[in-house]
Amino acid sequence: MRKSYSSEFKLKAASMVLHEGQPVTEVCASLDIGPTALRRWVDQVQKERLGSTPVGAKAITADQREIQRLKALLREKD
């Protein structure tokens, strides 16, 4: 079964690389996650901070999660 991680966990892991400067390999070892997933999360967080979430992806950052929630509400109203 594939593991599922919360947005908060993904953001924490990505922040360890982006803000704390920890190597991907160290973060992966300390959090017991794979490097491919972590690199994907880091890339997604960087994109979200520039204002876009990859198509089909569940947002990681709070701002993009709120945008996705509001867009869903608008779709319901149509």
VENNORCOR-V438102 format. One record per residue. N is the residue number from 1. RES is the residue in three letters. PHI is phi in whole degrees, -180 to 180 (NA if undefined). Layout:
n	res	phi
N	RES	PHI
N	RES	PHI
//
This chain:
n	res	phi
1	MET	NA
2	ARG	-77
3	LYS	-75
4	SER	-120
5	TYR	-120
6	SER	-73
7	SER	-60
8	GLU	-64
9	PHE	-64
10	LYS	-61
11	LEU	-65
12	LYS	-61
13	ALA	-63
14	ALA	-65
15	SER	-66
16	MET	-62
17	VAL	-82
18	LEU	-73
19	HIS	-104
20	GLU	-94
21	GLY	71
22	GLN	-76
23	PRO	-65
24	VAL	-54
25	THR	-62
26	GLU	-68
27	VAL	-63
28	CYS	-60
29	ALA	-67
30	SER	-72
31	LEU	-105
32	ASP	57
33	ILE	-129
34	GLY	-85
35	PRO	-66
36	THR	-65
37	ALA	-63
38	LEU	-62
39	ARG	-63
40	ARG	-65
41	TRP	-65
42	VAL	-60
43	ASP	-62
44	GLN	-66
45	VAL	-61
46	GLN	-61
47	LYS	-66
48	GLU	-65
49	ARG	-69
50	LEU	-93
51	GLY	105
52	SER	-136
53	THR	-111
54	PRO	-55
55	VAL	-58
56	GLY	83
57	ALA	-93
58	LYS	-83
59	ALA	-61
60	ILE	-100
61	THR	-77
62	ALA	-59
63	ASP	-61
64	GLN	-71
65	ARG	-63
66	GLU	-65
67	ILE	-61
68	GLN	-61
69	ARG	-63
70	LEU	-68
71	LYS	-64
72	ALA	-64
73	LEU	-63
74	LEU	-64
75	ARG	-64
76	GLU	-65
77	LYS	-75
78	ASP	-76
//
